[in-house]
């Protein structure tokens, strides 16, 4: 399932993003150290990793903001280092650093952004999508942090992008705003938009991503569907219960059989019974821990 | 909501230029600080100086008539050099420029928008200063071909100062540090370039330093418009030196353009 390019494989011409042997150095520090990655058209790919792991550097090389020191990169068939205006028109970019301050109103800003594209979405339609309709006439400077971030997303999607980059898009959102954002991302996916998402929120990656890549020390440590990351689906389950006044735990590959056994030992309910698989957070922390 | 499509026909340059110009005009005129600082301050200075320093230079020419040329030059400096240096440094540090670089907006559209902003602010500044000068202090307006001189001196000066402002913005870390560097520098230049004091009363070495920069030449060119030709005798060489005004401002335009092309960055380092 999680086909992953190996070093030396040719670029995938059908992929939305195809990266081979990517290297980026800042002085003595190697931020990206031989990264290989294919992102298929139409998928949501989440890039996870600790701060300084190379997430933003990788994304900004794909967006055309940074020059690479080695490797091959194709984004929608073009080399981002020499991306044309027509190429940029097919991208939507939500930067980690936002889109700047402005005296313009929310609607004016979205309208101005729309004027750079051939076939933009209607500004009011976009504001409705990101939930900023009520703020349309408010100057961008006066928005709260979460509203400001939704405006960044509005600016990212108004050009009707084929490929949308979202670099930590939900930082500063309250839980409700995050859920609304997730449903926006899903509706964009239903329209066929490819998305590369970086995030610190593992629940976000699990809820949205078709595939997850974990980046640590400038390399992709693993690429998998969220449920299978780090061998999660086949990892032993942990069964816990209380017996003779003590908390007991058992790691088992066959939790169903084990629970049936337990059920036979107790007259009624098994006290405090719980069965758990490692969470995405457990495997993620283990993976980036391995690298340190 | 409609599906994702891939189209090829990008918007025409003029339409993006219009859109950017409208953005830049709104950005300037909605920001109270920039309007007060850039447009209102020269007017207040004209009102105060005109009221306090109401003496005659000679031949019945008032200091205010002399100051009129200087304050217009200072107004142009504020609308172009200071405005560009501070606003572009701000836009670079707050991420506006980086965001724009990630869109299909043609880079030329950004600079066209800035030019339109400078042009509009300069025009308003000049008109308001002239109006206040005529209404409150009975300034004699230029006549005939003097308007032609006025236009090219102001235009060439604004162009040179705009390019220099854009170039300087790349050195500053952010808008606040740009303001902290550029504002005292502009003020200093104004003191030694014949704006607040008669240029002939400034020590020669300061005159020489001032002559390296565009403001002195802008003010001198504008004096040729506002003052009778007899007063050219007070200038360093005894004439208005309009040819040299054009030459120095032209050199600064070329130098400013080269600096802009070589130093302009769309993102923070």
Interface residues (C-beta under 8 A of the other chain):
Chain A: X63 X64 X65 X85 X86 X88 X89 X90 X91 X93 X95 X97 X98 X99 X100 X101 X102 X103 X104 X108 X112 X113 X115 X116 X117 X118 X119 X121 X125 X129 X139 X155 X159 X160 X161 X162 X187 X191 X192 X193
Chain B: X1 X2 X3 X4 X5 X6 X7 X8 X9 X10 X11 X15 X16 X19 X20 X22 X23 X26 X27 X30 X31 X90 X91 X94 X95 X96 X97 X98 X99 X101 X102 X103 X104 X105 X106 X267
